[in-house]
Amino acid sequence: MPRTQTLSRKAIMTVLVWAVAFLIFFPILWMVLTSFKTELDAFSVPPKFLGFHWTLENYSVVQTRSDYVHHAINSIILAGGSTLVALVFAIPAAWAMAFSPTRRTRGTLLWMLSTKMMPPVGVLVPIYLIYRDAGLLDTRTGLVVLLCLANLPIVIWMLFTYFKEIPKDILEAARMDGATTAKEIVFVLAPMAVPGIASTVLLNVILAWNEAFWTLNLTTSDAAPLTTFIASYSSPEGLFWAKLSAASTLAIAPILVLGWLSQRQLVRGLTFGAVK
């Protein structure tokens, strides 16, 4: 009887997990299906799930109307560049807070995290004026710096959490062997925290890739990423759902593939130090 109850419980949990997973994935599935519909089928009532005329016209129009490759390259540069710059500052900062804490360390961490609670629109005007005067509007450099600063608190918090799980004795042994601070971080700390650093990198790339507010307000064409590419299909004439879905599918495809390929590393990083 207990075994039967256990099997029933596992079956129920499996069904619930699949149901939740389907609910989360369904909007993406619906977007992909809509991208293969005509505009008439996209607006049909009741909605057509599979019984519609499949077409690749939307993808052809998107490729003809917009330079997808240009926007994709900008997204890669912005996401990759902001992540690398954030790591350069976050790793030493997290190392100092994790292994040489002071009585102000926790307050500093909370203050950094609190900056993420501020609505970006509240500082749009001063940042826009600063970027205008500095000649950074619609530039990759300006967006890399801004995205780095926007996500830096989260990167430091995550790395700090991972570094706290590493025994201090190992670093002290490296110092006794004559390792400098730089060598301690690069050759001892970083290799031991690879899962945590990898999951932090993946999260920051996703956040930078999906950033829309700053990219829509500070770019027009030269540095415009895929978020701007999607927004271009919203016009005064209305929303073209099929073409908008095709543009959105092309925009999220690279990051979905990256997440799928990196899921094992992400899980390792999120559970880093959970089991001792």
N, C-alpha and C positions, 0 to 999 in steps of 0.2 A: 504493500500500500504506500509506504513512504516513497518507494522508487517511482510508482505511478504518479504520485503527486509532484515529484521532482520533474519528471518528463513533461507533465502537463504545464507546469510552471515555465519550463524552458520553452515549450512550444508557444505559450502565450507571449512570453517576452520576445521571442523571435518574430512573431507576427507584429507586435507593437513596434519593434525596431524597424522592420521593413516598412510599416505604415508611415512612421515618422520620416524615414529616409525618402519615401516616395513623395510625401507632402513637401519636403524641402526641395527635392529635385524637380517637382512638377512644373514650377514656373520656367525653369530652364528648358525643360522638354517642350513646353507649350511655345516658348519663344523660337526654338529651333524649328518646330513644325510650322509655325506662322511664317517663317522666313521662306518656306517653299510654297506658300499660297499666293494666289492673286490678291490684289487689294479688295476685290469684291468678296472673295471667300474669307478674308481676314476679318471683315465686318459682318459676316453672316450671322443671323440669329434664327435658330439656336446655333452655337458654334459648331463647326465641323472639326472633329478630332482626326479622323483618317480619311473620311470620304470626301476628298476634295481633289481638284486638279493640281498635280504636282508640277512645279515649274522652277527653273533656275534663273528666271528673268530678273528677280530682285538682286541676286548676286552680280549679275551682269551689269545692271544699272548702277549698283553701288561702286563697282570697280571703274565704270566709265565716268561717273559723276565726281568721285573723290579719289584722291591718291592714298589708297590704303597703306601701301608700303611706307610712304613718308610718315604717316601718323604712327604706324607700328614701330618704326625705327625710333621716333621721338619717345614713345612709351618705354621702349627698352632702355634708352639712354637715361631717361628721367628716373625710372624705377631702379635700374642698376647703379647709376651714379649716386643717387641720394642714399641708397643702401650702403655703398662703400664708404661714402663720407661719414655717414652716421656711425658706422663701425669704428672708424678711425678715432672718433671722439668718445663713443660709448664704451668701448672695451677698457681703456685706461680709467675712465670715470667709474665704471662698475667695479673694476679691480680695486681701486682706492676705497670705495665705500664698503666693499665686501671684506677686505682684509686689513684695512686701517680705519675702521669706523670711529667717528667722534660722536659727541652727544647731540650734534646737529645733523647727523647723517639721515636719520629717519625723517626729520622735519624737511630736509632738502628733497628727499625722495617724494614725500607727499606734496610738496610745493610744485615739483616738476610735473607730477601726475595731474595736479589741479589745473595746470595750464591747458590740458586737453578738454576740460569741461567748458572752456570759454567758446562761445559761438564764433566761428571764423568771420562772420559778417561784421562782428563788432570791431574788428581791426582791418577791415578791407580798405577803407579810405586811406588811413595813414600808410599802409603797406603799398597801396597803389601809387600814392604820391612819391614815396621813397623810391620805388622801382622806376617811376617815370623820370625822376630827376637823375637817377643813377644810370639810366639807359638800359635797364634790365627787363623792360616789358617785352613780351614775346621772344624771350631768349631761353635757351636750354640751361644756361648757367644760373639764371635767376630762379627758375623753377626747381633745379636740383638743390640749391641752397634752401629754398622755402620748404620743399618736401622733406628735406633732411631735418630742419628745425622742427617741423610739425610732428614728425614721428620719433624724434630723438628721445623724449621722455619714456615712451613705451619701450624702445630698444634698451635704454639704460635699465629700466625696471626689470625686464626679462633677463638680461645678462647678469644683473645683480643677484637675482633669484638663483640662477644656475651656478654662479661663482660661489655662492654661500654654501653649496653642497660639496665643494671640493675641500678636502682636508688641508688645513693651514700647514701641517707638518711637511707636506711635500714641497711647498714653496719655501719654507724655512730651510729645508735640506738643500734646495737649489741655491739659496743665498749663501749657505755655508760653503758650497762648492765654488763660490765666486761669481755666480750669475748676477748680471746687472738687472736693473728693473726692466729694461727693454727685453732682454733675453728671457727673463722670468715670465713675462707676458707672452712672448712669441713662441718660445720653445717648451714651456712647461704648462702654463695655464691654458692657452688656446687649444693645443692638441687634446687636453683632457676634457675640454668643454665643447668639443666639436658638435655633438648632438644639439646642445642648447644654442650654440651660435647658428647652426644650420636652420633650426626652427625659427629663430629670431630673424634671420635673413629672409626666409620665405614669407613670414608675416609682414615684414616691412616692404618687400617687393609687392605683395598683394595690396597693401594699403596705398602705396605710391601709384600702382597701376590703376586702382579704382578711384583715385582722387579726381573729383570733378569741379568742386567749387573754385579752387585757385586756378586750375587750368582754363576754365571757361572765362574767368574774369581777368586773367593776366596774359592770355595768349590770343592770337587771331589766326595765324597761319604758319609762320616759320617754326615755332616750337610746339605747335598744337599736337597733343597726343590723341589716343583713340577715344577718350572721353569727349573731346571736342568733335571728333569724327562722328560719333553717335548723335550728339546734339545738333549737328548740321541737318538732320532729317526731321527736325521740328521747324515748321515754317508757318507764316501767317495764314496759309491756305488750310492748315490743319496737319494732323499727324498721318503719315503714310505708314500704317502699322506693319505691313509686309516688308517694306524696304527698311524700316527702322529695326525690325527683328533681324533682318539679314546683316545689317551693319553691327548690331549688338552681338550677334553670333560670331562674326569675324573678330570683334574686339575682345570677347572673353575667351575665345578658343585657346590662344597661347597660354593664358594664366591657368585655365582649367587643365591643360596638358601638363604644365609645370607642377601644379598641385597634385595631380594623379601620380606623376613619376616620383614626387618627393614625399608622398604620404607616409612611407615607412620612416623616413628620417624625421618627419614632423612629429609623428607619434613618439619616437624615441626622445626627441627634444622636449616634448611636453611632459613626458614622464621621467625626465632626467632627475635622478636623485630621489625618486619617490620610493624606491625599494632599496634598502640597505642590507 
